[in-house]
Amino acid sequence: MERTLKITGKGTLAVAPDILILSFEAEAHKWDYEKTINSLNKKVDTLRALLEAEGIPRTNLKTKDFRVRKETIYNKATSVYDFNGYGATHSLEVELPLEKVLINKVLSQLASNLQDLDFNIAFGVKDASAHQQQLIQLGIAKAKENATLIATTTGVELQEILEIDYSFRELVIRSQRYDNVLYESSMAMETSPSYVDFEADDIKVSETITITWRIG
């Protein structure tokens, strides 16, 4: 039976974010389908116009999900669910450069003009490809380091590599999402567009590589 040694190496990085991501959840509920869609579209169009006024192209606001559903309500008298209009949800997202003046202008406009539109904030990295390549290199180096240590300690010899297991996926680097409630108190008190002074923390990311060696 062939003897093998399988080792998993993990590459880890702390990456400084370079963008802020605003995520929105626009909702509408009307009895009539067409009125529901029109109401939802009006909210989204108002949001696009607000961003455009701050120099952000309308096309930068991307749709992540769109749902329309029939709403029902339980009728105790008949023990059935009665029709209760239509509900629609439009999930959107826009990326902003980490420029405090621009970000604060946008947040101020959101707080002043779209109080009924929920949004979340996260930090991220626009182009993660270079970081992914570095993570793969670090993962391979760690696997080789651990394999050498184990082989030396146990008195076996590492021979050729039989298999490298790496499930490629496009790396997306994002922080946790922060609800807009975090900003409501300061928004209510300040009138200056530069009242939120943030310093985005590095985002920890990792990749794993599993390598199998023949051992003698």
C-alpha positions in Angstrom: 0.0 0.0 0.0 1.3 3.4 -1.0 2.2 5.6 1.9 1.1 9.3 1.6 1.1 12.4 3.7 -1.8 14.9 3.2 -1.3 18.4 4.6 -3.6 21.4 4.5 -1.9 24.8 4.5 -3.8 28.0 5.2 -2.8 31.4 3.9 -4.1 34.4 5.9 -3.9 38.1 5.1 -5.2 41.3 6.7 -6.3 43.5 3.8 -7.0 47.3 4.0 -10.4 48.1 2.5 -10.6 50.6 -0.4 -14.4 50.9 -0.9 -17.5 51.3 1.2 -20.6 49.3 0.2 -24.1 50.6 0.7 -26.8 48.0 0.6 -30.5 49.0 0.3 -33.7 47.1 0.7 -36.6 49.0 -1.0 -40.0 47.6 -0.2 -43.6 48.4 -1.3 -47.0 46.9 -0.5 -50.2 47.8 -2.3 -53.5 46.0 -3.1 -52.9 46.4 -6.8 -49.9 44.8 -8.6 -49.2 47.7 -10.9 -49.4 50.2 -8.0 -47.0 48.0 -6.0 -44.4 48.0 -8.7 -44.8 51.7 -9.4 -44.4 52.5 -5.7 -41.3 50.4 -5.5 -39.8 51.9 -8.7 -40.4 55.4 -7.4 -38.4 54.7 -4.3 -35.5 53.3 -6.4 -35.6 56.2 -8.8 -35.5 58.6 -5.9 -32.4 56.8 -4.6 -30.7 56.8 -8.0 -31.4 60.6 -8.4 -30.0 61.2 -4.9 -26.8 59.3 -5.8 -26.5 61.0 -9.2 -26.8 64.5 -7.5 -23.6 63.5 -5.6 -21.8 62.6 -8.8 -22.4 58.8 -8.7 -23.7 57.4 -12.0 -27.2 55.9 -11.8 -25.9 52.7 -13.3 -23.5 52.2 -10.4 -26.5 51.2 -8.2 -26.8 47.5 -9.0 -29.8 45.1 -8.4 -28.9 42.1 -6.3 -32.4 40.7 -5.9 -35.9 41.5 -6.9 -39.0 39.8 -5.6 -42.8 40.2 -6.0 -45.2 38.1 -3.9 -48.8 37.8 -3.1 -49.5 38.7 0.5 -52.1 36.9 2.6 -53.6 37.4 6.1 -55.2 34.7 8.2 -58.9 35.0 8.6 -60.0 33.5 11.9 -63.7 33.5 11.0 -63.1 31.3 7.9 -59.8 29.6 8.9 -58.3 30.5 5.6 -55.7 32.9 4.3 -57.2 35.8 2.4 -55.5 37.8 -0.3 -53.9 41.0 1.2 -52.3 42.7 -1.8 -48.9 42.5 -3.3 -45.5 42.9 -1.7 -42.3 43.8 -3.6 -38.7 44.0 -2.6 -35.8 45.4 -4.5 -32.3 44.7 -3.0 -29.6 47.1 -4.4 -26.0 47.9 -3.8 -23.6 50.6 -4.6 -19.8 50.9 -4.1 -18.2 54.2 -3.0 -14.6 55.0 -2.8 -13.3 55.5 0.7 -13.6 59.3 0.5 -15.0 60.7 3.7 -16.5 63.9 2.2 -18.4 62.0 -0.4 -19.6 59.3 1.9 -20.8 61.8 4.5 -22.7 63.7 1.8 -24.4 60.5 0.7 -25.3 59.4 4.2 -26.6 62.9 5.0 -28.9 62.8 2.0 -30.1 59.3 2.8 -31.0 60.4 6.4 -32.7 63.6 5.2 -34.7 62.3 2.2 -35.1 58.5 2.5 -36.0 57.8 6.1 -38.2 54.8 5.2 -35.4 53.1 3.1 -33.3 50.7 5.1 -29.6 50.5 4.3 -26.5 48.7 5.6 -22.9 49.6 5.4 -19.9 47.4 4.8 -16.2 47.9 3.8 -14.5 45.9 1.1 -11.8 45.6 -1.5 -12.7 46.4 -5.1 -10.1 44.1 -6.8 -9.2 41.1 -4.7 -7.4 39.1 -7.4 -3.9 40.1 -6.4 -4.7 39.3 -2.8 -6.1 35.9 -3.8 -2.8 35.0 -5.6 -0.8 35.9 -2.5 -3.1 33.8 -0.3 -2.6 30.8 -2.6 1.2 31.3 -2.4 1.0 31.5 1.4 -1.2 28.5 1.7 1.2 26.4 -0.4 4.2 27.6 1.6 2.5 26.8 4.8 1.5 23.3 3.6 5.1 22.6 2.5 6.5 24.0 5.8 4.2 21.8 7.9 4.9 18.7 5.7 8.6 19.2 6.1 8.3 19.5 9.9 6.1 16.4 10.2 8.4 14.4 7.9 11.5 15.4 9.7 10.0 14.7 13.1 8.6 11.3 12.2 11.7 10.2 10.2 9.9 9.8 6.8 11.0 11.2 3.5 8.9 13.5 1.3 8.9 12.4 -2.3 6.9 13.7 -5.2 3.6 15.6 -4.9 0.7 13.3 -5.9 -2.2 15.7 -5.6 -3.0 19.4 -5.0 -6.5 20.1 -3.9 -7.7 23.7 -4.3 -11.3 24.6 -5.0 -11.1 27.9 -6.9 -13.7 30.6 -6.1 -13.7 34.2 -6.9 -12.5 35.9 -3.7 -14.8 38.6 -2.3 -13.3 40.7 0.5 -15.9 42.4 2.7 -16.3 43.3 6.3 -19.4 42.6 8.4 -22.4 44.7 7.6 -23.4 47.6 9.8 -27.0 48.7 10.1 -27.8 52.3 9.5 -28.9 52.7 13.1 -25.3 53.1 14.0 -25.4 56.5 12.3 -28.8 57.8 13.2 -27.9 59.5 16.5 -25.0 61.5 15.0 -27.1 62.3 11.8 -29.8 63.8 13.9 -27.4 66.1 15.8 -25.1 67.3 13.0 -25.6 69.5 10.0 -22.1 69.3 8.6 -21.5 66.8 5.8 -18.3 65.6 7.6 -19.7 64.4 10.9 -18.9 60.7 10.6 -15.2 60.1 11.2 -14.5 56.5 10.5 -11.3 54.5 10.2 -12.0 51.2 8.5 -10.2 48.2 10.0 -8.3 45.6 8.0 -10.4 42.7 6.7 -9.0 39.2 7.5 -9.2 36.7 4.6 -7.8 33.2 4.0 -7.4 30.5 1.5 -6.6 26.8 2.1 -4.5 24.4 -0.1 -4.3 20.7 0.5 -1.2 18.9 -0.9 -0.6 15.1 -0.8 3.0 13.8 -1.0 4.3 10.3 -1.5 6.5 9.4 1.4 9.2 6.9 1.8 
